[in-house]
Amino acid sequence: MSTLTTHQHEGGLAVFLIGARVVKPWRPDAWLPAFAAMGPMLAELGRDPDAGLLHARTTIDADLRGVTVVQYWRSIDDIYRYANADERRHRPAWLAFYRRAHRVPGAVQVWHESYAVPAGHHESLYADAPRPFGLARAAGSIPASRRGRTARERLKSPVTSA
């Protein structure tokens, strides 16, 4: 029988997806800096838990032309605060991207999606996952039975005592 777990997080949170996709591979001068900027930003956030990033995971697109970073944050406000802080790595990288995009339009597609997820509106299930993944890696995991047997039950019920 499988061991079933779910994430431990109780409150609201934000999920932020950000990605870059190479459109003109022959112009690395235009797209490589966009790809190279993400690592230092994630390292900066990793050194500062008060910034609000709970966990991030990078995936490579199936066609190998792009990447997506899935990020779990405490709140949308934490994302905005980081993105707009002049003393942080994001704002200068974003301004540099705009300058390059103006010189070489269409060389790289950069995109993001933000989701504000209220408390009680997130659910997860992990089967036989000895190493936490996704939201459970960001917030810890508990036996799924503490939230409910089905996804519908886990969405509606708070964690019960063991």
C-alpha positions in Angstrom: 0.0 0.0 0.0 1.2 3.5 -0.9 2.2 6.0 1.7 0.1 9.1 1.0 1.1 12.6 2.2 -0.1 16.1 1.7 1.4 19.5 2.4 1.3 21.0 5.8 0.7 24.7 4.9 -2.6 26.1 6.3 -2.7 29.7 5.3 -2.9 31.5 2.0 0.0 31.6 -0.3 1.1 32.7 -3.8 2.3 30.6 -6.7 4.4 32.4 -9.2 5.4 30.9 -12.5 8.1 32.6 -14.5 9.8 31.4 -17.7 11.9 32.3 -20.6 11.9 30.8 -24.1 14.6 31.2 -26.8 13.1 32.4 -30.1 16.2 33.4 -31.9 18.9 30.9 -30.8 21.5 32.6 -33.0 21.3 35.7 -30.8 22.7 34.5 -27.4 23.7 38.1 -26.7 20.0 38.8 -26.4 18.7 35.8 -24.5 21.5 34.4 -22.5 21.5 37.2 -19.9 17.8 36.6 -19.3 18.5 33.0 -18.5 21.6 33.8 -16.4 19.8 36.3 -14.2 17.5 33.8 -12.5 20.1 31.8 -10.6 21.5 34.8 -8.7 17.9 36.0 -7.9 17.0 32.6 -6.5 20.3 32.5 -4.5 19.6 36.0 -3.1 16.1 34.9 -2.1 17.4 31.7 -0.6 19.7 33.6 1.7 16.8 35.8 3.0 13.9 33.8 4.3 12.1 37.0 5.3 11.7 37.9 1.6 8.9 35.4 1.4 10.0 32.8 -1.1 9.1 29.3 0.3 10.5 27.1 -2.4 11.4 27.2 -6.1 11.9 24.5 -8.7 13.2 25.0 -12.3 12.0 22.8 -15.1 13.2 22.6 -18.7 10.6 22.8 -21.5 10.1 19.6 -23.5 11.5 21.2 -26.7 14.6 22.4 -24.7 14.1 26.0 -25.8 12.9 27.3 -22.5 12.7 27.0 -18.8 10.0 27.6 -16.2 10.5 28.3 -12.5 7.7 27.3 -10.2 7.8 29.4 -7.1 5.8 29.2 -3.8 5.6 32.4 -1.9 4.0 33.5 1.4 2.0 36.1 -0.5 1.6 38.2 -3.6 2.7 41.2 -1.7 6.1 39.5 -1.0 6.5 38.9 -4.7 5.8 42.6 -5.5 8.0 43.8 -2.8 10.9 41.8 -4.1 10.3 42.6 -7.7 10.2 46.3 -7.2 13.1 46.7 -4.7 15.8 48.8 -6.2 18.5 47.1 -4.0 17.5 43.6 -5.0 18.7 41.7 -8.1 15.3 41.6 -9.9 14.8 45.2 -10.8 18.2 45.9 -12.4 17.9 42.5 -14.3 14.4 43.5 -15.5 15.5 46.9 -16.7 18.5 45.4 -18.5 16.2 42.9 -20.2 14.0 45.7 -21.5 17.1 47.5 -23.0 18.2 44.2 -24.7 14.7 43.5 -25.9 14.5 47.0 -27.5 17.8 46.3 -29.4 16.9 42.8 -30.5 13.1 42.4 -30.5 11.7 38.9 -30.3 14.9 37.1 -29.4 13.6 35.8 -26.2 10.1 35.4 -24.7 9.8 36.1 -21.0 6.6 35.5 -19.2 5.1 35.1 -15.7 1.8 34.1 -14.1 0.9 35.0 -10.5 -1.8 33.1 -8.5 -3.0 34.3 -5.1 -4.3 31.2 -3.3 -6.5 31.9 -0.2 -6.3 29.6 2.8 -8.3 26.5 2.2 -8.0 26.7 -1.6 -4.9 24.5 -2.1 -4.7 20.8 -2.1 -2.0 18.2 -2.8 -1.3 14.5 -2.7 2.0 12.7 -2.8 2.2 8.9 -3.1 5.3 7.2 -1.9 7.3 10.4 -1.8 10.2 9.9 0.6 11.6 13.3 -0.5 9.1 16.2 -0.3 8.1 17.7 -3.6 6.3 20.9 -4.6 4.3 22.6 -1.9 5.2 19.8 0.6 8.9 20.7 0.0 8.1 24.4 0.7 6.0 23.8 3.8 6.6 20.3 5.1 4.3 17.2 4.7 1.8 15.4 6.9 -0.2 12.2 6.4 -2.9 12.8 3.8 -5.5 11.2 6.1 -5.2 14.3 8.4 -6.8 16.4 5.7 -9.1 13.8 4.1 -9.4 10.9 1.7 -10.2 12.8 -1.4 -9.1 16.1 -3.1 -12.5 17.6 -2.3 -12.2 16.7 1.4 -8.6 18.1 1.6 -9.7 21.4 0.1 -12.5 21.9 2.6 -11.1 20.6 5.8 -8.4 22.0 8.0 -5.7 19.7 9.4 -7.0 17.5 12.1 -5.0 16.4 15.1 -3.2 13.1 14.7 
